[in-house]
Amino acid sequence: MTGDATTPELPPGLLEDYLEGMRGQLGALARVADHLDADGGDQEALEQLRRETHKIHGSARSFGFWNASRLAAGMEVTAKDWLSRPGDTDVERGALTRWFVARLAEIMRLDVPATPRADPLSSPMLQADRLTVPDVIVVEDDPALAELLEYGLRSRAYRFASYRNGREALTDLLALETEGAHPLLLLDVDLPGLDGYSIFEALGRERPGVYRVVFTTVHGDEGEQLRGLEAGALDYLVKPISLRVALEKIRRWVGR
């Protein structure tokens, strides 16, 4: 039922009641998206977005919707950033909120409330062509975070490639012809197949200096960050990651 976790044992009817309540929350978020289309700095709409995503972050996990919970966590951090910087130019806030609503509905197998406005960024993920050197390479097994980053990269017209498995990523990273470029590699520490540190060490041996590596991790303690930085990583992004902050850092790292 959840699509990404085993549904916990619940009293009869409780999950159905929760999903019915979620329909209402998704409808409220769809209306928030409409307000943000008109005014991306609408403080009332942004505060409602923060409140709703905070609720979903907690409740979705309790009902076994782990991907929805993680996606809401990232969106909550993004909403907080938007509240602190209402006039900043970043991705289209209404469009991103509408995408968030549609993705939650898909995860929970609910109908999307209202008819989404046509959005050129809603097309299937544009992976980098194998003959094209990507600006950014995302190696991330958490689909919620990966999809949020991919949405942001599409919105800024970056060329990117995306992987969910460490071993598959390393195979392609060792073979990719970068033509003198140095792609930014957003590398998750905890990956299936092969962990991020092992990928980093292999690239250091086989292709030193080719990729600029930024680790992404839920382990934000000082020791964990120092381990990566001392090994030669460019920086760390600690989850949950604000999309606004991530895109601003990517802009500086990539140089555009």
C-alpha positions in Angstrom: 0.0 0.0 0.0 2.7 2.5 0.9 4.9 1.7 -2.1 8.2 2.3 -0.1 7.8 0.6 3.3 5.8 -2.1 5.1 2.6 -0.7 6.4 2.6 -0.8 10.2 0.0 -2.7 12.1 -2.9 -0.3 12.5 -6.4 -0.5 14.0 -9.1 -1.1 11.3 -10.0 2.0 9.4 -7.1 4.2 10.7 -5.1 4.2 7.5 -8.2 5.0 5.5 -8.9 7.9 7.8 -5.4 9.2 7.5 -5.5 9.0 3.7 -8.8 10.9 3.7 -7.2 13.6 5.8 -4.2 13.7 3.4 -6.6 14.4 0.6 -7.6 17.6 2.4 -3.9 18.5 3.1 -3.0 18.0 -0.6 -6.0 20.2 -1.6 -4.7 22.9 0.8 -1.2 22.6 -0.7 -2.6 22.9 -4.2 -4.2 26.2 -3.2 -0.9 27.3 -1.7 0.7 26.6 -5.1 -1.9 28.8 -6.7 -1.1 31.7 -4.3 2.7 31.2 -4.9 2.1 31.4 -8.7 0.7 34.8 -8.2 3.2 36.0 -5.6 6.2 33.8 -4.7 6.9 35.9 -1.6 3.3 35.5 -0.1 4.2 35.1 3.5 0.9 33.6 4.5 1.1 31.0 1.8 4.7 30.2 2.7 3.9 29.8 6.3 1.0 27.5 5.5 3.4 25.5 3.3 5.8 25.2 6.2 3.1 24.1 8.6 1.7 21.5 6.2 5.0 20.0 5.2 6.0 19.8 8.9 2.8 17.8 9.7 3.3 15.5 6.7 7.0 14.9 7.6 5.8 13.5 11.0 2.6 11.7 10.1 3.7 10.0 6.9 6.4 8.2 8.7 4.0 6.9 11.3 1.9 5.4 8.6 4.8 3.8 6.7 5.2 6.3 3.9 8.9 6.9 4.4 9.6 8.5 1.0 6.8 10.9 1.5 8.1 11.8 5.0 11.6 12.4 3.6 10.3 14.4 0.7 8.2 16.6 3.1 11.3 17.1 5.3 13.2 18.6 2.4 10.2 20.7 1.4 9.8 22.0 4.9 13.4 23.2 5.0 12.9 24.8 1.7 9.8 26.6 2.9 11.7 27.9 5.9 14.3 29.3 3.6 11.7 30.9 1.4 10.1 32.5 4.5 13.4 34.0 5.5 14.1 35.3 2.0 10.7 36.1 0.4 12.2 38.2 -2.4 15.0 35.9 -3.6 14.9 34.6 -7.1 15.0 30.9 -7.2 12.9 28.1 -8.8 9.3 28.9 -9.5 7.8 28.4 -6.1 4.3 27.6 -7.2 5.5 25.1 -9.8 7.7 23.3 -7.2 4.9 23.2 -4.7 2.6 21.7 -7.3 5.2 19.1 -8.2 5.5 18.3 -4.5 1.7 17.8 -4.3 1.7 15.5 -7.3 4.6 13.5 -6.0 3.0 13.0 -2.6 -0.3 11.9 -4.3 1.6 9.4 -6.4 3.4 7.9 -3.4 0.2 7.6 -1.4 -1.8 6.5 -4.5 -4.3 9.4 -4.2 -5.8 11.5 -6.8 -4.0 14.8 -7.4 -6.3 17.6 -6.2 -7.3 20.2 -8.8 -5.8 20.2 -12.3 -2.1 21.2 -12.3 -1.1 24.1 -14.4 0.9 23.1 -17.4 4.5 23.0 -16.3 7.4 22.6 -18.7 9.5 21.1 -15.9 7.1 18.3 -15.2 8.4 16.2 -18.1 10.2 12.9 -17.4 13.7 13.3 -15.8 16.3 14.5 -18.3 19.3 12.4 -17.7 22.6 13.6 -19.3 23.2 12.1 -22.7 26.1 9.7 -22.5 27.9 11.8 -25.2 27.4 15.0 -23.2 29.5 15.9 -20.2 27.2 16.6 -17.3 27.6 19.7 -15.2 26.4 17.8 -12.1 26.2 14.1 -11.3 23.9 13.0 -8.5 24.6 9.7 -6.8 21.7 9.4 -4.2 19.6 6.3 -3.3 17.0 8.3 -1.4 14.4 8.9 -4.1 12.7 11.8 -2.3 16.0 13.8 -2.1 17.1 12.7 -5.6 13.9 13.8 -7.2 14.0 17.2 -5.4 17.5 17.8 -6.6 16.7 16.7 -10.1 13.8 19.1 -10.2 16.0 22.0 -9.2 18.7 21.0 -11.7 16.1 20.9 -14.5 14.8 24.3 -13.4 18.3 25.8 -13.8 18.9 24.0 -17.1 21.9 22.1 -15.8 23.1 19.0 -17.7 23.0 16.2 -15.2 23.1 12.5 -14.7 21.6 10.6 -11.8 22.3 7.2 -10.1 20.7 5.3 -7.3 23.3 2.5 -6.9 26.9 3.1 -6.0 28.5 0.3 -8.1 26.6 1.3 -11.2 27.7 4.9 -10.7 31.3 4.0 -10.2 31.4 2.0 -13.4 30.1 5.0 -15.4 32.2 7.5 -13.6 35.4 5.6 -14.4 34.4 5.4 -18.1 33.0 8.9 -18.6 34.9 11.1 -21.1 34.9 14.5 -19.4 36.8 16.3 -22.2 38.8 18.3 -19.7 35.8 19.4 -17.7 35.5 18.6 -13.9 31.8 17.7 -13.2 30.4 18.3 -9.8 29.7 15.0 -8.1 27.0 15.0 -5.3 27.9 11.8 -3.6 25.7 10.1 -1.0 27.8 8.5 1.8 25.3 5.6 2.4 24.6 3.8 -0.9 23.6 0.3 -1.9 26.2 -1.7 -3.9 29.1 0.5 -2.9 29.3 3.3 -0.3 30.3 6.9 -1.1 33.7 6.7 0.6 34.7 3.7 -1.4 33.6 5.4 -4.7 35.6 8.5 -3.6 38.7 6.4 -2.9 38.4 4.5 -6.2 38.1 7.7 -8.2 41.1 9.1 -6.3 43.2 6.1 -7.5 41.9 5.8 -11.0 40.8 9.3 -12.0 42.5 11.8 -9.6 41.3 15.4 -10.0 38.6 14.6 -12.6 35.5 15.1 -10.3 34.8 17.7 -7.7 33.1 15.8 -4.9 30.5 17.0 -2.4 29.3 14.4 0.0 25.6 14.3 1.0 24.7 12.6 4.3 22.4 12.5 7.3 25.6 12.3 9.5 26.3 15.9 10.1 28.6 15.6 13.1 32.0 17.3 13.0 34.0 14.0 12.8 32.0 12.8 9.8 32.5 16.0 7.9 36.2 16.2 8.7 36.7 12.7 7.4 35.4 13.7 4.0 37.1 17.1 3.9 40.5 15.8 4.9 40.2 13.1 2.2 39.8 15.9 -0.4 36.1 16.5 -0.8 35.0 20.0 -1.8 32.3 20.2 0.8 29.4 18.5 2.7 25.6 18.8 2.3 23.7 17.6 5.4 20.2 16.2 5.0 17.5 17.3 5.0 18.8 19.7 2.4 17.1 23.0 1.5 16.6 23.1 -2.3 17.3 26.9 -2.3 20.6 26.5 -0.4 21.6 23.5 -2.5 21.0 25.3 -5.8 22.9 28.4 -4.6 25.9 26.2 -3.6 25.7 24.3 -6.9 25.7 27.6 -8.7 28.9 28.6 -6.9 30.6 25.3 -7.3 29.7 24.9 -11.0 30.4 28.6 -11.8 27.0 29.5 -13.3 
